[in-house]
Amino acid sequence: MPLYEYRCDACGRTFEELRSSSDADTVIECPSCESRRTARTLSRFASGTGSSGSAKGGSSCGTRFT
């Protein structure tokens, strides 16, 4: 189950919730103020730039072409 991030329009709190993808956009209650004025937000994510073992150019199979 994916972890989604929500923001409460009433109190401004940001919180996370484990929900199925089919329930991701249904209304959820804020755990702080119990308001139902909440919205799913775009979550931040990290992108590594170091060596990860895959070939340059985004190949995920690990084959290197020279």
N, C-alpha and C positions, 0 to 999 in steps of 0.2 A: 504494500500500500504506500503511495507517495505521501511525502510530507509537504503540506501547503502552508503558505504564509498569508495571514489575513491582517487587515487593519480596521480598527473600530473608528467610525466617523464621529461617534459621540464623545469618547474619552481620549482618542488618539493612540491607544495601545496597539502594538503589533504583537501578534501571537502566532504560533504554529499549531497545526492540527493534522493528524494522520487521518486521511479520508480516501475512499476509493475514487478513482478518476471520474466516475459517473456522478459522484456527489460533490465534486470540487466546487461547483458554482452555486450550490444550494445555499440558502441563508443559514448562517451559523451565529450563535449567540456569543457575545464577548464574555470571556471568563472573569473580567474585572468588574464591569458595570452592568452586565446582563442585557445590554442593548442588542437589538437585532440589526442595527445599522452598520453592518460589516461588509467588507469587500475583499476578495482575493487580490493579492498584490504580486508583482513580479519579484521572484526571489533572486537574490544575488548568488553568484557562483564563482568558483575559482577556476582559473585556467592556467595550467602549468606550462612553463616554457623550457624546462630542462629536458634532458634526454630521458625518454620513456621506453626505449627499446624498439619503437616502431620506426619505419623508414620516413624520411622527410617527404613532405607532400601529402601527408595524411593517410598513407597506406596502413591499414590495420592488420594486414596478413603477415607483416614482418619481412617481406621479400624486398631486397634492395636491388635496384637497377642501376648499373654504372655505365 
